[in-house]
Amino acid sequence: MQLTNQQTLPVNQQQAWEALNDVTLLQAAIPGCESITATGENQYELAITAAVGPVKARFKGKLQLEELVPPTSYTMRFEGQGGAAGHGKGSAQVRLEAVGANETVLHYSANASVGGKLAQIGSRLIDMAAQKMAGDFFDTFNAKLAERYGVAVAAPAAGGGLWARFVAWLKKLFGG
């Protein structure tokens, strides 16, 4: 699976860097995250409950931050086990680009592979779940940035467009 995208953050580059390295803020923003525990320099253990299609499991994993270039970029390497649900591993490159006094674009590109039941449900469902998790993460992350730094987060356009209404309908339909 490959997931590449970008997200505009309502803070300056240094504030974005600090937030991306704040374990408490990240735990609050990552969907289903139960814990993030430092185990060494730039090394963490995570516990996350996630659902991908019909497969719901509690995953325990390890996260390593590498190639740190503060306040610009780093690489994350991760691996996790979800018991009978399967396992996953991969990496993500994160790069911050200042575009204004209080605006930073976060670019990310992630590659991951999964095995077990997760691999059997199909890449389309996995991709959709990953995109939903990323969207939910950034919604919460931006709200936490607004709380911390007292900045305004841009609201979606009135009506939200066809896609936004469709996603909202799906969430209601599936209780998400």
C-alpha positions in Angstrom: 0.0 0.0 0.0 1.2 3.5 -0.8 -0.3 6.6 0.7 1.0 10.0 -0.4 -0.6 13.3 0.5 -0.2 16.7 2.1 -2.0 18.7 4.8 -1.9 22.4 5.6 -1.4 23.0 9.3 -2.4 26.4 10.8 0.9 26.9 12.7 4.5 27.9 11.9 7.0 25.2 11.0 8.6 25.1 14.5 5.2 24.7 16.1 4.3 21.9 13.7 7.6 20.1 14.4 7.0 20.3 18.2 3.5 19.0 17.8 4.6 16.1 15.6 7.1 15.1 18.3 4.6 15.5 21.3 3.6 12.0 22.3 0.6 13.2 24.3 -0.8 15.2 21.4 -0.2 12.4 18.9 -1.9 9.8 21.2 -4.9 12.1 21.3 -5.0 12.6 17.6 -4.3 9.0 16.3 -7.6 7.2 15.8 -7.9 4.2 18.2 -4.5 5.0 19.9 -4.5 3.6 23.5 -0.8 4.3 24.3 2.5 5.6 23.1 5.4 4.8 25.3 9.0 5.9 24.8 11.4 3.0 24.9 14.6 4.8 23.9 15.8 7.8 21.9 13.3 8.2 19.1 11.9 4.7 19.8 8.3 4.0 20.9 5.9 1.2 21.6 2.2 1.8 20.5 -1.1 0.1 21.2 -3.9 0.9 18.7 -7.3 -0.6 18.1 -8.3 -0.4 14.5 -10.9 -1.8 12.2 -10.3 -2.5 8.5 -13.4 -3.7 6.8 -14.7 -6.6 8.8 -11.4 -7.1 10.7 -11.1 -5.3 14.1 -8.1 -5.9 16.3 -5.8 -4.4 18.9 -2.3 -3.9 17.4 0.9 -3.6 19.4 3.8 -2.2 17.5 7.1 -0.4 17.5 7.9 3.0 15.9 11.4 4.3 15.2 12.1 7.9 14.1 15.2 8.2 11.8 16.9 10.7 9.6 15.7 13.6 11.8 16.3 17.1 10.3 14.6 19.4 12.8 12.3 21.3 12.1 12.0 20.0 8.5 11.7 16.2 8.2 12.1 12.7 9.5 11.4 9.1 8.5 9.3 6.7 10.6 9.7 3.0 10.5 6.9 0.9 12.0 5.8 -2.6 12.5 2.9 -4.1 14.4 1.2 -7.3 15.3 -2.6 -7.7 15.6 -2.8 -11.4 16.7 -5.1 -13.4 14.4 -6.0 -10.2 12.4 -2.5 -10.1 11.0 0.5 -7.8 11.0 1.9 -4.8 9.2 5.1 -3.0 8.6 6.4 0.0 6.6 7.8 3.4 6.6 6.7 7.0 6.1 8.6 10.1 5.1 7.4 13.3 6.7 8.5 16.8 5.4 7.4 20.2 6.7 7.3 23.2 4.4 6.7 26.7 5.7 4.4 28.6 3.4 3.5 31.6 5.6 4.1 33.0 9.1 1.4 30.7 10.5 1.0 28.1 7.8 3.0 24.9 7.2 2.4 22.2 4.7 3.0 18.7 5.9 4.0 16.3 3.1 3.9 12.6 3.7 4.5 9.5 1.8 3.9 6.1 3.4 4.6 2.5 2.2 3.2 -0.4 4.1 2.6 -4.1 3.7 0.2 -6.3 5.6 -0.2 -10.0 6.2 -2.7 -12.4 7.7 -6.4 -11.7 7.6 -5.7 -8.1 6.7 -4.0 -9.1 3.5 -7.0 -11.3 2.6 -9.6 -8.5 2.8 -8.2 -6.7 -0.2 -6.1 -3.7 -0.9 -9.0 -1.4 -1.7 -10.5 -1.8 1.8 -7.1 -1.3 3.3 -6.4 1.8 1.3 -9.9 3.2 2.2 -9.3 2.5 5.9 -5.8 4.1 5.8 -7.2 7.2 4.1 -10.0 7.5 6.6 -7.5 7.1 9.5 -5.3 9.8 8.0 -8.3 12.2 7.6 -9.5 11.6 11.1 -5.9 12.1 12.4 -5.5 15.4 10.7 -9.0 16.6 11.8 -8.1 16.0 15.4 -4.5 17.1 15.1 -5.6 20.4 13.6 -8.1 20.9 16.4 -5.4 20.1 19.0 -3.1 22.7 17.3 -5.9 25.3 17.5 -6.3 24.6 21.2 -2.6 24.7 21.9 -1.7 27.7 19.9 -5.0 29.6 19.8 -5.2 29.6 16.0 -8.3 29.2 13.8 -8.7 26.1 11.8 -10.4 26.6 8.4 -13.9 25.2 8.3 -15.0 23.2 5.2 -16.9 25.2 2.6 -20.7 25.6 3.2 -22.4 22.4 2.3 -19.0 20.6 2.2 -19.4 19.6 -1.5 -20.7 16.3 -2.8 -17.8 14.2 -1.6 -18.0 15.5 2.0 -21.8 14.8 2.1 -21.2 11.3 0.7 -18.5 10.6 3.4 -20.8 12.0 6.1 -23.6 9.7 4.9 -21.3 6.7 5.0 -20.2 7.5 8.5 -23.9 7.7 9.6 -24.7 4.5 7.8 -21.8 2.5 9.3 -21.8 4.2 12.7 -18.3 5.8 12.2 
